[in-house]
């Protein structure tokens, strides 16, 4: 019997041109907490200062999605969940969720808006990303999905599939 894992795995597509730019700007390369403090509520600023004592943060976000589907998924994200950043037919990085908040002003400041006027306002902060090279076929095999599986849209895996991935691959961060 496998040991129980509390953390879940979040599949986060980040392979398009715009997403790649956002990933480089605010995850791979951390930003200063002081550069966003003006658009944060006091409790969020204090929490982030505690999570990131160096003052450097890493941040990602999702749009509300059609009929709020991404928001619904984002509401389930919890501290310690593992995020797998996916693109170019592989999981290219992993990181752990530290904190989440809804903040449209912050999203607009960091990433602007897409062509339909939406922004990535359902925000989550992560630890240092760890480079990965897990092909989609290896990912699919570990969770018993079709070998042609491609992560489309943010998705949070159930505990069983998350445990299978956490057992199969080293997905820890700092």
Buried (B, 14 or more C-beta within 10 A) or exposed (E): EEEEBEBBBBBBBBBEEEBBEBBEEBBBEBBEBEEBBEBBEEEBBEBBBEBBEEBEBBBBBBBBBEEEBBBEBBEEBEEEBBBBBBBEEBBBBBBBBBBBBBBBEBBBBBBEBEEEEBBBBBBBBBBBBBEBEBEBBBBBBBBEBEEEBEBEEBBBBEEEBBBBBBEBBEBEBE
